[in-house]
Amino acid sequence: ILMREIPLFLWAWPIHIAMDILTHTKAFFPTKFLYPLSKFHINGINWGTRWFMVINYGSLLLIYFVILYWKFKRS
């Protein structure tokens, strides 16, 4: 029972949590993901960092164009 494949849409939640942990700084909403067991948190990357924004928006555009390509290729 535990070895069944996890549906694709259920991966959104753990990916979102991982992104929250890695992209919130101590100065802006630090994600204490072990709370109440620990106050440990990671000083992540600020969303306003230029290189991070370029990678983030570039990745989103790339994924969007790949989806469009697949959509038009099928039709």
Secondary structure, DSSP 8 states (H G I E B T S, - for coil): -TTS---GGGGHHHHHHHHHHHS--SSS----TTTTT---------TT-HHHHHHHHHHHHHHHHHHHHHHHHH-
